[in-house]
Structure formats: structure tokens, C-alpha cells
Amino acid sequence: MGDVEKQRLQNAGPWRRWGPYLSERQWGTVREGNDAGDAWTSFTHDQARYRAYRWGEDGLAGFSDDKQRVCLALALWNGADPILKERLFGLTNGEGNHGEDVKECYFYLDATPTSSYLRMLYKYPQARFPYEDLVATNAARTRLDPEYELLDTGVFDDDRYFDVVVEYAKAGPEDVLMRITVHNRGPEDATLHLLPTLWFRHTWSWAGDVRMPSLHVCEPGTVRAEHPDLGVRWWYVAPPAPILVTENETDDERVFGSPNVTPYVKDGIDRAVVHGDLSAVAADGVGTKAAAHHEFRIGAGQSATVRVRLTDSSLDEPFEGFDSVVSERRGEADDFYDEVLGGDPRDDERLVCRQALAGLLWSQQYYSFDVERWLTERGVDPLGADQNWRHLVADDVIVMPDKWEYPWFAAWDLAFHAVPLVVVDPELAKQQIELLLGRRYLHPNGQIPAYEWNFGDVNPPAHAWAAWFVYQHDHDKAFLARVFPPLLRAFCWWLNRKDADGRNLFQGGFLGLDNIGVFDRSAPLPTGGRIDQADGTAWMALYCQNLIQMALELDEVEQAASLLENLAWIAAATNHVGSGLWDEEDGFFHDVLRHPDGTATSLKIRSAVGLLPLAAATVIGSDLRSKHPDLVDGMREFLDRHPAVRAALWGHGAQTDATGPVLFSLFDESRLRRILTRMLDEQEFLSPHGIRSLSRWHAEHPYSLTVDGVEHRVAYLPAESDSGMFGGNSNWRGPVWFPINVLVIRALRHLHEYFGDDFTVECPTGSGRHLTLRGVARDIGDRLLGTLLSGVDGRPVHGGQTRYRDPHWQDLPLFYEYFHGDNGAGIGASHQTGWTALVALLPREVAR
């Protein structure tokens, strides 16, 4: 049975048709709003109950087909709330004291790559959900205050809550079983209304399709679903319960003050259950949204179960053998992870990795966005000169950073998602890498789209690094041959668009590192001029190195030769005395501010910006010289023709006459040791939980620059930022971020291949303990992993919250966006198992 899931993956197409592709938040997105500027306010959480979506759907513990035509999710009501719980609640960007923030307790516990088995847990309070308290209290807090979370409200006191466990298991590719088990954790009997819900995404009338799907109640517990594309489906629910039916249509009267097209609208089931208005649901049992209404009185410590089946066949006994199938699929999931992760199934390290991967797989979402059509619907000429992403047409399942806080793709996030995906699903990893490189996404000029709020912004070019990582898993040359040309086009876009003076020093703008600098690098500078970025230039060096590796693997020797010259120019520019990015006095790389009068100021901030050049270190084996002698000869001739380049290069990339492996880097051994001395200093970058994004040295020595009487300042902040420079919950001024750490770990392992065991450094600095570079990589990985592991005081990620020491909470690590730079507490988005799923690689030492 251990190979069953792997066998499915060999023919995964049909098995991928249904999965957890339903978003957790469709409201407050650019797609559904009027424009990026007011997306949060133009389609609110309150409106989501009444207003039909245009481009997607959302739900609680949701499931759908891969085009999100048919949606299955869960609704709950505890008898006290003012609304039916149909979706997760959270604060908008403007409401949270640190930006958008989901205010629910939910956990992804398990998932297989084909969604043959999924399990998640939602914790639902028995008292009235504190919507108003969460909004008001967070509004009263400042950026320096902690966020006010659901656990802080007291709503879980005395264990008065329900554990709602949702499992999905596939009896076949088109036969989905859903089992909902509710546990009353409280001391007294409690009532719960439980409503599994089935509906169609609105694709008709104003959404453009004249073909209408329909749901028909046949008898209590049975619905016939007819869809013009999917055909007939059967939906069974046990125990049988009254089925409430309405339409997935906007309640125009409530939202817009205009007449409704039908008396049965999107909030009809809410009105029937919460307000007792049965006139809000269709008496004939026909519509486009249906819910089976179960009302349970559950004893203290007792449980109740509802079973649901959505299938393409009419069944006389739909629940015969139901639990056996669920158990079998769960067993297959166990066997799959036994092989993938190894170790003792009871081991906490394995629990963390399995739940990280589960969150990554649960975060797949169907994403639809036709930009030209979106513009047209808003009365904007799609051929207008400033609408330069009109070519973008998304209609895909994409692994999201976080399906509530970030229910859209972001280019560099997606690259990092693909890397841990190789552990469980290499083909999905490749598909996700290729997606943004295809014609429907990649700009005709070669730019990779950044993210929904601004496709034209600049994300770090991590795709080549991720593609090479994924390729090394199974050496699929066909994959490499497909991604190399568009990656080369995107590299040329950077060369032509982000190097203002053609000096091979790059100005990438946003680059994902948000407010780590003294200025907003995406906006015009108050000084005028520009910033030559240490991280932007390092990204380009790494990008170039990865393309060289690909070109050599594909025997594209001419391309490799050209790229080697590009790399030489970048390295020379980085290290050029007087105009480069290296600061000899500080022993670190820094951004350089170029003033309009031609003068320059080194922005001496010790941050991840200056650590990223460390990541631009690639080793190519010694057989390069024997396999490609013409390439080596050509590089030697190039350096002979350009002695200034040779003089500026740090030897390793220029040692064309040496033997042994070849190192391409932006530093020599001496500079490497100086960087590592800072990075491994516990009073600077090295925290108990990984590498900080800003040196702790800046707590006592803030960086300050005054322009026109205005002070611009950067200081170390281990938790949230005090700057609203980028809005939201972005903060690179101290916390630990997994992707930067993994880049550093990977680079250290490469450098160890070159320098060997004789090269050691103190780790931590001043400790007297000397480690090889591989040992340093392992030490950093252990610190990252330890953030999520259970210890004497619980898991550091939970920040000392005592609730997580409870038996029903202790095995539920949360995978945050980033982590407190001193104590490891989780900060930012609480379910960013996109890039934080990189933790699953750490026991494997970041994939040898």
C-alpha cells in the first residue's frame, strides 16, 4: 500500500481535477474590487455574504474542481453569532494595527499531493464570535503594540469551543467523500448548526455565460447537480437533513439599493438559519446554492459526525463502505509520508514537516483573472497606453502564499513554494515554476509578473534558482529545456530595464524586501537620483550563475559563454574600488545612493540586503575544463582583453588555469570571512532561531540619514515594524525569514564544496567553536527548525501562548510569514506555509 499515492502521481491528471482549490478569501482582492487602491473597501467581508463574486469563490474548509465551477465547503452556526460562519474572518489592511490579519484558529493537518486524502481542523467558539471586539481593539492599538488575536478575547475560556475536523477522501478521481466530525471540548452540552454547502461559481448572466447550472433537491439528503461543462453530479448527505436552496446571486437590494433579479439570493441560507426567514429559500428546492441543515445538541466531551459524498454516479447506497474508504486513504497518506519523510511517525520533527507540507498543498487555489476583460468591465480602454498587463489571462490552480492573507500569486513566493514541493510532488513543482514563464503570464518584453496588486512591480528574480533546485531532484532535461528560454528572456529584461547606466549595478525597486531600507526603493527618492542595490545586483549575479549551469547542462555553450561574460561584468562592477557595493571599512556589502550631481553615499545598513551577495555563490565541477575547453579558452581570452575586469574580479571565477572545481562568487576568501564574522555574531545577525533580516547592532546604533530637514531612520525591531512605508504587515527590520535563510544555507553548502573541510569559522562568532561551512549551514537549519519544535515551554513559534500547551492544541504548530528575531514567536501571516514550508527541507539539509 505504500506505493499507492506514488502510483496515482504517475497518472495524476484525473486525480488532480478535484482538490482544496477554493480560496479562503475572495473579498478584498483587486479582482473583485474596483481598483488596487480601494480593493479592501470596495468589496468587504460584510458584503461577501450578500454579493456574488466575479472571478472566484471562498469558503470554510473548501473543495472544488480545478476550474472552481462546483464548490463544496462548510457553514456553521453556534446559535449566538449574528451571521452564519461561511468564511474566515479577518481585518482589512486598514483595520489591523499591522495590516491585514486573519482572526480565526484553524490548522491544516494532512494532505496528499493528489488530494486523495485531506484533513484540517477549525476551532469554533460556542459563545458569540467577537467580531466587533476584534475590530475595535485592534483599531485602538499602535504599530508598536502586539496584535489582538482571537485567543486574547477569552472566547476559548473553559474550553467552550468545538473542534471541527474536516476530512476529504477520494473513492475515485470523480468521487469525493467529505467527513465532518465535531467534538464538544466544553464542560456542558452545546448546540451547533452544521451545514455542508454545495454551490456553483457564478459564471452566468453578467459573468458572461448564458448557460445556467442548477441544483435540484430529490429527497432529504440528496441533490442532483447539473452543470453544462461537468454534466450531472450527485450530492448525498448523511444523516439526511432539510436542504435549503437559494441562488448564488447578489442581494442587490441590500448592497446596491436596486431590485433583486430573484427573491432567492446569496444570503438566503443565512437568513433562513440565523433569522428563521424560510421565505428566503426556494420552496421547490431548485437553485444554484444548497446547504444541508443539521442541528446537533452535543454533550460535553461528545462528538457528532456528518458524511457527504459528491460523485458523478447515482448510488443506491452512497454511504456503504464510506468510513472504510476514508480510513484506507488516511493509511495510504501515512505510508506515503513514511517514505517521503522517514523517521518515527511519532517524532515531533516529522509532525512539523508533514503539517508544513499539508499547508503547502492545502494552499493550492484556483485563480482566474482576465485583465483585458476586467478593464473592459470597468469602462477602461484595454488598449490604453498605461494598461500594459492586458495580455495576462490566468485560469489555473496556483500554490498561494496564504489563502487568506495572500490569496493571489506573487512571483518570488511561487518560486520558493516550488522548492519544498519537490519533496512530495516534483511534477507540481515544475508546473508551478513554468506557469509564470508562459505566454499568458510573461510580459511580451520578458518581465515576470510580480503580484496582483501591481503586476509591473519587481519581485526578486528567484525563478532560475528554484528551477535549478527542482531540476536537480530528477534531472528532467525536458523541463530544463522548456524553462531556459523564458528565463533567459526575463534575464535580458533585467539587463535592459533595471541597470540605469549600463554599469551592471542594478536597481530592482521593491525586490520583496519591503521596508528594510531607509527609503521606499519603489518610489522616487527624496534625494533624487537612484539606489544601486546590493541585493538587486546579487540577485542578478545568482540568476546569471543559474543560467550558466542550465546552459552547460543543455550544451548551450555559446549561451554559457555570453552569460559568463555577463557575470564577469557584474562581479567586476560589484567590487570596483570607489564605485562598487563593498564597503571595506565595514566589511560588508551595502546599497549605494547615487545623487543627481554624481556623488554617492553608502547606505551603511547591515541587513539582508548585504547578505544576499553571499547567496550568489555557485560551484561548477572540475570537469568543466575537460567537457568544455573552448568555453574555458574563451573566458581566458575575454579576461586577457579586459584586464580591468580581471583586476576587479575576485580570483575564483577568473582562475581559468587552475584545477579542481570552479567557484563563481562576488567575494574572495578574505571578504567571505568578514561577512561570516558579522553574520554569525549573536549580537548581530545570528539569533537563536536563524539569521535576522537586520543586524541587532542597529538596536544601539540606528542608521539615520537626513534629507531636506527630514530624518530617515532604520533601527533593529525584532517583531513588527514601526514604519508604514509599505503598509500591510511587511517588516524586514529584524525578524527571521525562512527564504533568506535557506538561500544562505544553500550557498554555504556550495561554498563548502569548494573550500572543503579545512575551511572553518567560529560559530557563533567569539564562541571558540569552529565549524566547517557545511556545519554552519546545519547549525542555522537547526535554529530554524527549532522555532517550530516543541520544548519545555512549548513551541517558540507560539510566543509563550499557554493555550498551545493544552492537549488539544499542543500538536498544532503555525507556519508564520516571519519570526521574532529574538524569541522566535510567529509574526505576520499565520498560515504562510508557502515559503515557510521550506522547513520540510531542513532535516534533509536543504536537499543535497
Rosetta blueprint (number, residue, H / E / L):
1 M L
2 G L
3 D L
4 V H
5 E H
6 K H
7 Q H
8 R H
9 L H
10 Q H
11 N L
12 A H
13 G H
14 P H
15 W H
16 R L
17 R L
18 W E
19 G E
20 P L
21 Y L
22 L L
23 S E
24 E L
25 R L
26 Q L
27 W L
28 G L
29 T L
30 V L
31 R L
32 E L
33 G L
34 N L
35 D L
36 A H
37 G H
38 D H
39 A H
40 W H
41 T H
42 S H
43 F L
44 T L
45 H H
46 D H
47 Q H
48 A H
49 R L
50 Y L
51 R L
52 A L
53 Y L
54 R L
55 W L
56 G L
57 E L
58 D E
59 G L
60 L E
61 A E
62 G E
63 F E
64 S E
65 D E
66 D L
67 K L
68 Q L
69 R L
70 V E
71 C E
72 L E
73 A E
74 L E
75 A E
76 L E
77 W E
78 N L
79 G L
80 A L
81 D L
82 P L
83 I L
84 L L
85 K E
86 E L
87 R L
88 L L
89 F L
90 G E
91 L E
92 T L
93 N L
94 G L
95 E L
96 G L
97 N L
98 H L
99 G L
100 E L
101 D E
102 V E
103 K L
104 E L
105 C E
106 Y E
107 F E
108 Y E
109 L E
110 D E
111 A E
112 T L
113 P L
114 T L
115 S L
116 S L
117 Y E
118 L E
119 R E
120 M E
121 L E
122 Y E
123 K E
124 Y E
125 P E
126 Q L
127 A L
128 R L
129 F L
130 P L
131 Y H
132 E H
133 D H
134 L H
135 V H
136 A H
137 T H
138 N H
139 A H
140 A L
141 R L
142 T L
143 R L
144 L L
145 D L
146 P L
147 E L
148 Y L
149 E L
150 L H
151 L H
152 D H
153 T H
154 G L
155 V L
156 F L
157 D H
158 D H
159 D H
160 R L
161 Y E
162 F E
163 D E
164 V E
165 V E
166 V E
167 E E
168 Y E
169 A E
170 K E
171 A E
172 G E
173 P L
174 E L
175 D E
176 V E
177 L E
178 M E
179 R E
180 I E
181 T E
182 V E
183 H E
184 N E
185 R L
186 G L
187 P L
188 E L
189 D L
190 A E
191 T E
192 L E
193 H E
194 L E
195 L E
196 P E
197 T E
198 L E
199 W E
200 F E
201 R L
202 H L
203 T L
204 W E
205 S H
206 W H
207 A H
208 G L
209 D E
210 V L
211 R L
212 M L
213 P L
214 S E
215 L E
216 H E
217 V E
218 C E
219 E E
220 P L
221 G L
222 T E
223 V E
224 R E
225 A E
226 E E
227 H E
228 P L
229 D L
230 L L
231 G E
232 V E
233 R E
234 W E
235 W E
236 Y E
237 V E
238 A E
239 P L
240 P L
241 A L
242 P L
243 I E
244 L E
245 V E
246 T E
247 E L
248 N L
249 E L
250 T L
251 D L
252 D H
253 E H
254 R H
255 V H
256 F L
257 G L
258 S L
259 P L
260 N L
261 V L
262 T L
263 P L
264 Y L
265 V L
266 K L
267 D L
268 G H
269 I H
270 D H
271 R H
272 A H
273 V H
274 V H
275 H L
276 G L
277 D L
278 L H
279 S H
280 A H
281 V L
282 A L
283 A L
284 D L
285 G L
286 V E
287 G E
288 T L
289 K E
290 A E
291 A E
292 A E
293 H L
294 H E
295 E E
296 F E
297 R E
298 I E
299 G L
300 A L
301 G L
302 Q L
303 S E
304 A E
305 T E
306 V E
307 R E
308 V E
309 R E
310 L E
311 T E
312 D L
313 S L
314 S L
315 L L
316 D L
317 E L
318 P L
319 F L
320 E L
321 G L
322 F H
323 D H
324 S H
325 V H
326 V H
327 S H
328 E H
329 R H
330 R H
331 G H
332 E H
333 A H
334 D H
335 D H
336 F H
337 Y H
338 D H
339 E H
340 V H
341 L H
342 G L
343 G L
344 D L
345 P L
346 R L
347 D L
348 D H
349 E H
350 R H
351 L H
352 V H
353 C H
354 R H
355 Q H
356 A H
357 L H
358 A H
359 G H
360 L H
361 L H
362 W H
363 S L
364 Q E
365 Q E
366 Y E
367 Y E
368 S E
369 F E
370 D E
371 V H
372 E H
373 R H
374 W H
375 L H
376 T H
377 E H
378 R L
379 G L
380 V L
381 D L
382 P L
383 L L
384 G L
385 A L
386 D L
387 Q L
388 N L
389 W L
390 R L
391 H L
392 L L
393 V E
394 A E
395 D E
396 D E
397 V E
398 I E
399 V E
400 M L
401 P L
402 D E
403 K L
404 W L
405 E L
406 Y E
407 P L
408 W L
409 F L
410 A E
411 A H
412 W H
413 D H
414 L H
415 A H
416 F H
417 H H
418 A H
419 V H
420 P H
421 L H
422 V L
423 V L
424 V L
425 D L
426 P H
427 E H
428 L H
429 A H
430 K H
431 Q H
432 Q H
433 I H
434 E H
435 L H
436 L L
437 L L
438 G L
439 R L
440 R L
441 Y L
442 L L
443 H L
444 P L
445 N L
446 G L
447 Q L
448 I L
449 P L
450 A L
451 Y E
452 E L
453 W L
454 N L
455 F L
456 G L
457 D L
458 V L
459 N L
460 P L
461 P L
462 A L
463 H H
464 A H
465 W H
466 A H
467 A H
468 W H
469 F H
470 V H
471 Y H
472 Q H
473 H H
474 D H
475 H L
476 D L
477 K H
478 A H
479 F H
480 L H
481 A H
482 R H
483 V H
484 F H
485 P H
486 P H
487 L H
488 L H
489 R H
490 A H
491 F H
492 C H
493 W H
494 W H
495 L H
496 N H
497 R H
498 K L
499 D L
500 A L
501 D L
502 G L
503 R L
504 N L
505 L L
506 F L
507 Q L
508 G L
509 G L
510 F L
511 L L
512 G L
513 L L
514 D H
515 N H
516 I H
517 G L
518 V L
519 F L
520 D L
521 R L
522 S L
523 A L
524 P L
525 L L
526 P L
527 T L
528 G L
529 G L
530 R E
531 I E
532 D E
533 Q L
534 A H
535 D H
536 G H
537 T H
538 A H
539 W H
540 M H
541 A H
542 L H
543 Y H
544 C H
545 Q H
546 N H
547 L H
548 I H
549 Q H
550 M H
551 A H
552 L H
553 E H
554 L L
555 D L
556 E L
557 V H
558 E H
559 Q H
560 A H
561 A H
562 S H
563 L H
564 L H
565 E H
566 N H
567 L H
568 A H
569 W H
570 I H
571 A H
572 A H
573 A H
574 T H
575 N H
576 H L
577 V L
578 G L
579 S L
580 G L
581 L L
582 W E
583 D E
584 E L
585 E L
586 D L
587 G L
588 F E
589 F E
590 H L
591 D E
592 V E
593 L E
594 R E
595 H L
596 P L
597 D L
598 G L
599 T L
600 A E
601 T E
602 S E
603 L E
604 K L
605 I L
606 R L
607 S E
608 A H
609 V H
610 G H
611 L H
612 L H
613 P H
614 L H
615 A H
616 A L
617 A L
618 T E
619 V E
620 I E
621 G L
622 S L
623 D H
624 L H
625 R H
626 S H
627 K H
628 H L
629 P H
630 D H
631 L H
632 V H
633 D H
634 G H
635 M H
636 R H
637 E H
638 F H
639 L H
640 D H
641 R H
642 H L
643 P H
644 A H
645 V H
646 R H
647 A H
648 A H
649 L L
650 W L
651 G H
652 H H
653 G H
654 A H
655 Q L
656 T L
657 D L
658 A L
659 T L
660 G L
661 P L
662 V E
663 L E
664 F E
665 S L
666 L L
667 F L
668 D L
669 E H
670 S H
671 R H
672 L H
673 R H
674 R H
675 I H
676 L H
677 T H
678 R H
679 M H
680 L L
681 D L
682 E L
683 Q L
684 E L
685 F L
686 L E
687 S E
688 P L
689 H L
690 G E
691 I E
692 R E
693 S L
694 L E
695 S L
696 R H
697 W H
698 H H
699 A H
700 E L
701 H L
702 P L
703 Y E
704 S E
705 L E
706 T E
707 V E
708 D L
709 G L
710 V E
711 E E
712 H E
713 R E
714 V E
715 A L
716 Y L
717 L L
718 P L
719 A L
720 E L
721 S L
722 D L
723 S L
724 G L
725 M L
726 F L
727 G L
728 G L
729 N L
730 S L
731 N L
732 W L
733 R L
734 G L
735 P L
736 V E
737 W L
738 F H
739 P H
740 I H
741 N H
742 V H
743 L H
744 V H
745 I H
746 R H
747 A H
748 L H
749 R H
750 H H
751 L H
752 H H
753 E H
754 Y H
755 F H
756 G L
757 D L
758 D L
759 F L
760 T E
761 V E
762 E E
763 C L
764 P L
765 T L
766 G L
767 S L
768 G L
769 R L
770 H E
771 L E
772 T E
773 L H
774 R H
775 G H
776 V H
777 A H
778 R H
779 D H
780 I H
781 G H
782 D H
783 R H
784 L H
785 L H
786 G H
787 T L
788 L L
789 L L
790 S L
791 G E
792 V L
793 D L
794 G E
795 R L
796 P H
797 V H
798 H H
799 G L
800 G L
801 Q L
802 T H
803 R H
804 Y H
805 R H
806 D L
807 P L
808 H L
809 W L
810 Q L
811 D L
812 L L
813 P L
814 L L
815 F E
816 Y L
817 E L
818 Y E
819 F E
820 H L
821 G L
822 D L
823 N L
824 G L
825 A L
826 G E
827 I E
828 G L
829 A L
830 S L
831 H E
832 Q L
833 T L
834 G L
835 W L
836 T H
837 A H
838 L H
839 V H
840 A H
841 L H
842 L H
843 P H
844 R H
845 E L
846 V L
847 A L
848 R L
